[in-house]
């Protein structure tokens, strides 16, 4: 470990950069408020003292609107039904929750939504009876591709009166795809008749229609769901009430922080305005990048935190919530710890079946590339997503190559001989700062599009060379030290 004073200096520098750059973003938001209001129609919110709100993050606005309309009440209904089932019919709880999930889906998406979710599930189940992994994968990919067919989209839009209802159906069926894919692949791999009995159609429907994760995840693979639903870790009613109170308190804090961010900093609107992005100061540009990725993190603390709380009340263990992106210092860490449920799905059903690292360098590269290709295709297969997936594949590959190179005896031994452990730690942070800069840049392509990524690259790494670039890397060097210390503490705990 580094001296405490040195770690404290890195922490204070990191916090200082966060707060000052956020202040610059706030100042730029106020300076360009009228211009952004004309272009994006900022919303006035009386709850936050009349401050205007940036509504241009579609995902946040979409889920908040649905939460206020119906989803919050339906999730509350799930809690009531689940707790009554625990008290009165514990053995039949899975089927009671399945029936509630179908009814809740009917309330939100109507008969067409229930029919589509059930149809996809039954088709996947029938194909899985052939016990062929390639056929099950092909079936899932074809079902996913039907969601992007223009003719199918036009038919589905006629089922609803508003565009938001159609988008909710799309989100739901996209997430359900991972669930029936997990079940199908597990059924294909079961050889013993006793284990195949667990992979029955009723259990598949109970898994697919489990309501807390129905519309947006997180992802829980079927073996974990089946085991935990049969042997839930149930505590006393008083303890469950404490879990509910603590969980609601945390959710309220996260929601308040996210709302405060969209009221004080018009991050998404500024990223949507290329002319403004070209003229704001470098401090503001850095603050916008941090604010955008941090808002994405806080947003998913809420969006995944709600179903995770309900799962814990049901006696299930949800995937861990995303780790703070300000403590991420590697591509591998970002993929492993942000969306843990999706990462577990990708490793279990894509990376390892394709060979992973067992088939040498070429096999590793191919397995990783196919994993990122599936992620891009599942997210929507747009140009920005393919670019983002390709860049992340490149980042993971370069990181892995650098790690293997540093672990070779011809490099590892001289470093150990000539550098102290503290010096090697500082070298690690220096290399991690380069990785972190690319990690943030590539994820801005996912969050804002290719044009946003190009603007950052040109302003910070081309036009800003050398002083702006070195300043960014210097601040990220401090971030990396904080992230490495955080990771060590997290691992030891």
N, C-alpha and C positions, 0 to 999 in steps of 0.2 A: 504494500500500500504506500501511496505517496504521503508526504507530511500533511498533517491536518490543515496547516495554514495554506498550503498550495491548493488542496482540494477546495477549501473555503473560497479562495480567490477565484478559482474556475467557476464555482457555483454562483458567486456574486456577479461575476462578469456575465455569465449566461442570463441570470435574472435581469440584470441591468439592460442587456441588449433586448430581451423580450419586452420589458416595460417601455423603454425609450422608443423602440421601433413601433410598438403598438400606439404610443402617443402620436408618432408621426402619421400613422395610418388614420387615426382619429382626426387629426388636424387636416389631412388631405380630404377626408370624407366631408368635413364641414365646409372646406373651401369650395368643393365641387358639388355640394349638395343640390343646388338648384339645377345644375346640368344633369346630374344623375336622376333627379326627380322627373325631369322632362323626358328622359330617355327610358327609364325603367319603372316609373310610377311608384316611388317609395310610399310605404304605408305609414299613416300616423297612428300611434298606439297610445291611448290614454293611460293604460296600465303602467307605462314607463315614463310618466310625466310629460306626455305629448311628444316624446322623441320619435323621429321617423325611423322606420324599420326597413332594412334591405330584404326584399322578398324574392330575390333572384336565385337563391338556392332552392331549386325545385323540390328536391327530396325532403328537406326540412319542412317547407311550407305544405307539401303534400301530406306528409304523415301527421303534422300537427292539425291540419284541417280534418283529416279522417279521424284522428283521435278525439277531437271535440265533438264530431258528429255522431259516431257510432262505436268505434273500436274500444274506447275506454270503458264504455258500458258493457260491451260484450266480454272484454277481458275480466271485468269485475264479476260478471255472471259466471265465468269459468271458475273463478276463485270460490264463489259460493257453492256451485255444483260440485267441485272437486272436494271441498271440505266436508260437505254433506255425504258424499260418496265414501270418504274415508271413515266417517262415523257410522254409517248405516249399511254400506254394501261394499266393503273393502275389496272382496274377491272379484267383484264385477266392475271395479273402478275404471279399468281401461276401456270397457265397452260403453260405460256411461259417458266418459269424456269424449269418446269417438262420436257418439250420438250428439253431444253438445256441439262438437266441432262442425258437424254437418249442418246443424240448425243455425249456428252462427254464420257459417259460410252462406247459407240461404238468405239470412237477414241482410247481409252486406252485398253479395253478388247475385242473389236471386237464383232461380232454378237453372239458368244457363251456366252460371259459375260453378254450382255444385256438379252439374252434369259434365262439364269439361274436366274438372279435377278428378272426378270418379272415372271418366272415360280414359284419361291418360294413365291413371293408376291401374285400371283393369287390363289395359293393353300391355303395360309393362309387366304385370303379373303373368299374363298368358305367355308372353315371349320368354319370361324367366323359367317357365316350366320345361323348356328345351334344355336347360342347364348349359347354355353356351354363353360365355362371357362376351365374345365379340358380338353376338346377336343382341344381347341385352344392351350393350353399349350403343350399337347401331340404332336400336329401337329408341333409346333415350335421346340420342342426338337428333333423330328424325322428328320425334315429338317436340323437342325444343325448337327445331327449325320451322315447324308449322306456325309458331307464334310470330314469325317474321315474314310470313307470306302475306302479300298485299290483299289477296282475295279473302283470306281468313280474317285479317284485321278489319276489313270492311264489314264482314258479316258480324264480327264480335261487337263492333261499334253500334250496330243497329239494335243490340240487346239493351243498351243503356241510353239514358237521356243526357248524361254529362260525360265529358272526356275523362274526368278523374275516376269514374267508375270503371271505365275501360282500362285505364292505367293500373288500377288496383288488381284487376283480373290478370293483367300481364305480369305484374310483380309476383302475384300469388302463384301462378302456374310456373314461372321461372324458378322460384324457390322450391316448389313441390317437385320439380324435376330432379333435384339433388336427393330428395327423400325417397322417391320411388326407385331412383337409380341405386341408392345404397341398399335398399331392400332386395332389389332384383339381383345385384351382384353377390350379396350374401347368400341368397337362395341358390344361385348357380354354383357356389363353392361348397355347399353342404353335401357331404357324401353319405352320412349316416341317416337312416330314416327317422331316428328319434330327434335329430337336430332339424331335419326338414319340417317336422311337425310344427316347430316354432315359427317357421316362415310360411304361415297360412295367410289366406286372403283377409280374414278378420283382423289379424295382427298387422297386416300391411295397411288396412284402412285406419286402424287405431293409430298407427305411426304417422300416416300421411295427414290425417285430420286432427292431430293434436293441436289445439287451437292457439296456445301462446306463441308458437313459432310458425303459425300457418301462413302469414302474409309476408314476413320479412326475415325469418330466421331468428336466432342463429342456427347453425347446422349441428344436429346431433345424429351421429351414425346409428343405424338400426341396432347393432349389438348392444350399445350402451343404453338405448331407449328400452329395449326388451328386458335386459337384465334389471335395470333400475325400476321399471314399471312393475315387474314381478316382485322385486325386493326393495321397495322404497325406503329411504332413510328418514322415516317419519319421527318427529319429535312431539312433545306435548303441545296441546293447544296454546298454552301460555307462551311457550318458546316460539311457536309459529307466529303468534301475535307480535312478539318482539322482532322477529325477522321481517315481518310486514312493515312495522313502524320504522325500523332502521332503513329498510330498503326504500320506502317512500321518501324518507328524509333525504337520502343520497340522491334519489331521482329528482327531487325538487331542486336540490342544489345544482345538479348538472343541467337541468332544464333552464334554471334561472341564469346560469353562466352562458349557455348557448344563446338565449334571448338577449342577454346583455351585449354579447359580441355582435349580433346582427343589428342592434340599435346604435352602438357606439362606433362601429367600424363597418363601412359599406364595402367589405372585402370582395364579395362576389360581383357586385355591380362594377367596381373598379377593374376587376379582372375581365369583365365582359366588355369593357371600353378600351380598345387597343390604343386610341389616341392619348387617353389619359395615362395609360400604363407606360407609354413612351416618354412622358414628360415628368412624372413624379420623381422625387429624389430617390437616391439609392437606399437611404434609410427607410423610406416609405416602401420601396420595392421589397426590401428584406422583410419588413414587418408584414406586408401583404402575404408573402410566402409562408411565414410562420403562422399568421392568423388563419390562413386557409386550411393548412394541414391540421392545426390545433382545433379549429371548428369541426372539421371532419371527425376528429377523435372524440370530442365532447358530444357531438351529434350521435355517434354510435354508442357512447356510454348510455344515452337515453334510449335509443332504438333497440339495443340489445339488453339494456338493463331491465326494461319492463318485463319481457318474456323470461329473462333469467330469474327475476324475483318470483314470478309465478311458478317456474319450474322448481325452485327451492321449496316453495310452499307445498308442492305436490310430492316432495321427497325425491326429486331428481337432481342430478348434479349437472348444471349447465356448463358449457365451455367457458373458460375464464374470459372476463371482459377485456377489451383492448388495452394494451399497455400504452402509457403516454408516449406520443410520438417524439416529444422533446428528449426522451431518453434513448431513442433508437439511434444506433450508430453503424448499422449494417443492413444490407438488403435481406440477408438471411433472417436476421432478427425481426425485421419488419414483417416478413411473410409468416414467420413462426408465431409471433405474439400479438399481431393486430386482430385478425379474424381467425381465432384458434380453431373454431369449428370447421371453417372452409379449409384451413391448412390440413387438419386431420383427414378430411374427406379426400383432398388431393393426394396426400401421401399414401393413404390406404388403398385408394381405387385407381389412381392414375400413375403416380411415380413408381411405387414398388412393383405393381404388375408389369410395367414396361421394363423392369430390370434395375432401375435406380443406379446405384454406384457399383453394382456387382459385375457389370459387363465392361469395365474399363472406362477410359476417358470418353470415347465415342458414345458408349451406351449411356453414360451420365448426361452428356450434352443432349442426346436425343430425348431421354426421359424428361429432362428439365424443360426442353423446348416444347414437348407435347403437353406438359402440365400447364405452361403459360398459354399455349394455344387454346386449351380447353377453357381456361379462365376468361380469356378474351371473348371466345365464342359464347360462353354462358352469360357474360355481362351484356351482350348485345351485338358484338362483332362489327362495331363501327371502326372507321379509320383511326380515330384517336386511340381506341382501345387496343388495336393491333400494334400501333406505335408504342404505346405504354407497355404492353406485354413484352414486345421485343426488346425494349430498353431495359426492362427489369430482368429479363433473361440474360442480357449482356452483363448487367451489374452483378447478378448472382454468380455468373460464370467467371468473371474477372476476380471477384472476391475469393471464390473457391480456389482459383489458380494461384493467387497471391498467397493464400493461406498454405497451400501445399508447397509452394516454393520456399516460404519461410521455415517450413518444418523439415526441409531436406537437411541432412547433416552438414553439407558444405556451407550452408548459410546459418543454420541454427547454432552450430558449435562456435563459429567466430563471434556471433552476436552475444552468446552467453559468456564468452571469454573476455570480450572487450567492453561490454556494456553491463552496467548494474541492472538489477530488476526494475528500479525506478526509471532508468533511462530507456529500457525496453518498453515499459509502460507508456512513456512519452512518445516513443516511436509508434507504438500501436495507436495512440490517439491521433498522431499526425496523419497516419495512413487512413484512419477512420474518418478524419475530417474531409478528406477527398471523397471517400465513399458516401458520406452523409450529404455532401453538396449535390452529388449526382442523384442520390435517393430522393431528396426534396424536389429537385428539378424534374425528374422523371414522373414523380407522383403529381406534380402540377399539370403535367400533360393529361393525366387521368381526370383531375379535378377541374381543369380549366380549358383543356384542349391543346392541340399542337401549336396554335398561334401564341398562346400564353407561354408555353415552353420555349419557343423561339425567341420571344421578347426577352425573357429572363437570360437566356444563353447569350444573346447579343449584348445586352446591357451590362451584365455582371462579369462575363468571361471573355468577351471580345472587345467591346468599347471600354470596359472598365479595367482592362489589363494595364499595369500590374497591380495598382494600389487597391482598387475596389475588390478585385479577385482575392488578393492576399488578405485583405481585411475580412472578407467573408470566411475564408479558410481559417483565419485566426480565431474568429468567434466560434466557428464550428469545432475547432480544436478544443476550446473550453467545453462546448457541449459534449464532445466525445468523452472527455474525462469524467464528466458527470454521469453520462450514460454507462460507461464501463464500471464505475463505482456502484451505480444503481443495479446493474446486472449481477455484479458479484454479491451484493447484499441480497438480491432476490434469489440467487442460486443457493446461498447459504441458508436462507430462511425456508 
